[in-house]
């Protein structure tokens, strides 16, 4: 290639972002008709008919016209899948990004690989026919039989078209529009002239059009029908380029999909007309200009030019124009094949599934640089290699590319169904265009792929080349090349997705597997990992049970991606849970967590011999976090945040989502202003939403717009939480997630007064007996007499300690929840410590005994003092013996 790597690197920069429409490509460069032109030109109608019509006739005989029409059906079905998926996520990665979003990174990677394989294989075919027709146009017919010269000419064409793609999408579109106009005009003129001559001058080979040509049941066998349709699929393939350039198209969510459908329909009309007229004029004979002539199987139009137009005067010029048309068709398709291939690789690099250098964009032309040039080089390499080993490059490459086409088109159909599975019952239109039609298209492609690969192409007698495989034997070269290229992708996929898989597995292992329902709140959550290989980050959420039936709610977002970010998330989540169990206030918990992060960063910097802390020494530096505590007894909620973490609250009587005014705090580990806690009351049935930035910034760049969409969803707060979570994810994360997204929804509850008993006592020794009596009476009212003895002991010990070591009033509270909770609050700030009493100690045994009979106990501090709490397990109901 003429473009050096150093030049490519100096003129390019990395993609701005991996999101749809945000990679830095030239947006708004194409309109509807230029997109249609690119879609049609990518199929190369003249070249496709020249290279394929003979193969179709050889497979099915005179039913070739109906086969070209039947191949339209799966194409149209898949085109609707492209249209619906593009409307949801207009990413130039197309099948790669959509299959990733639907089935995961491994399947998505194979979808992208299928596009690359199909495009690289067909480049060999395009280059071969462009080289042949170049010499034929110039009158050097002898050179068309030379592999060396046709290979050189093909390499030149690939280089030229790669350079055109490199310098800009507008130039590419302009070239395509003019070439396509000439191509279609000559094809239509050829078809009309051929039909007129059939019914006027009646050439020797001519046969009148028959209704049997359009009856697929006249095809001799199912094998012949399948081979014919798979070959005919090739002539339609390429229209998806109109969708691949979606990020460079005006109204990227609508125009590319429309262009794809329009392209397929126009191709149906054109192919039906040309196939019918060519067969009527030339017949299906195996000699002369007959379409069944093996000598012209890979190029049926070159022999028909002189016969249809004549060899004198204007006819000679038109014959030359037909040759030029096939040449320009192949050249145009070479260019439009590089476009989708380069943009697929570009998107895969932007999503970090392949090295990031392939995500470079030219600073001036706004086109992919590394991906365009490298794929041009790969196409040259494969073309030269296939030429060296195959006796018939045209025939074998068409069959091989058919397998790759069926693979990634079928995968797109299935991805559409699975992607929209939750909305298929929303309306008839959704069921038809998002489910039924794409699903049928996927099934048809799957059948064609399996039947052709294992039932037709694997036969060593099929095609021009066969290869001996260990343990299998002699196998058709078409199957070996087609399946071998896809299997190579499986090996590469396992390597390049290894980090993503490991990071995702680690992330999911460290996150809560399920959220057990608590008395305080009803809960639902969603975690959507980033789709790229190293894109899995460290976003997390948690619901932590606290003393007194309270719960701690937390969401956090780790800066960075990959295994390190996931491991950092696990470290921080553990730290939050440990600190939360100390019953710290939200602001104090974040302060302690920030100190922990800062200390760890300093230790890492010291271990690396650094003079200070650098922003990458610890992935936890700069983490945003929001921590909230909700008390179902009082209905009070307290929150504090580190960084830009946000929350939304919907009160039951208003139904309007608002964002609490939380005092700003610095991200963890960076220092700065101290954290502050905001407190507010939440009535029963209030909805609280905690989320990370990835949820509200994936679908749109504007944070305010994302928050507005979330607010509209939360306004339907009376719906089940699981349904609200699904709606939020479907609306706010409609396509491949470039950043992890977390959503935690909780609906508040309140404990009934019948489950809580509170007494205020004076700090007098006589109050100990009163406390025991009141506690025993309350247990009797609750039917918990079995716990009377242990509860009396606990109350007696805790009240006695409060009278002895603190001043002021004493509050005793019993809570009947999943456990029996006994709390004694006083005005002291000294916490008791559990220890083993010596043989001669007169005190110190009471708390030890309490700890032995309790399920758990602890201390929490309040602005006015402290609270000692003790939990006991409720007695289990006796088993009922069977009669």
PyMOL commands that set and color helices and strands:
alter all, ss='L'
color gray80, all
select helices_A, chain A and resi 5-10+32-43+45-88+95-103+105-138+141-145+147-167+169-200+211-214+216-218+222-236+241-244+246-248+255-282+294-296+302-309+314-350+356-359+370-389+393-419+421-423+428-456+477-496+498-510+547-549+563-580+586-607+693-697+703-714+721-732+753-755+767-782+785-805+846-853
alter helices_A, ss='H'
color red, helices_A
select strands_A, chain A and resi 12-14+360-362+466-469+473-476+521-528+540-545+551-557+624-630+636-642+646-650+657-658+678-681+687-691+741-748+756-761+810-816+819-826+856-862+865-873
alter strands_A, ss='S'
color yellow, strands_A
deselect
rebuild
show_as cartoon
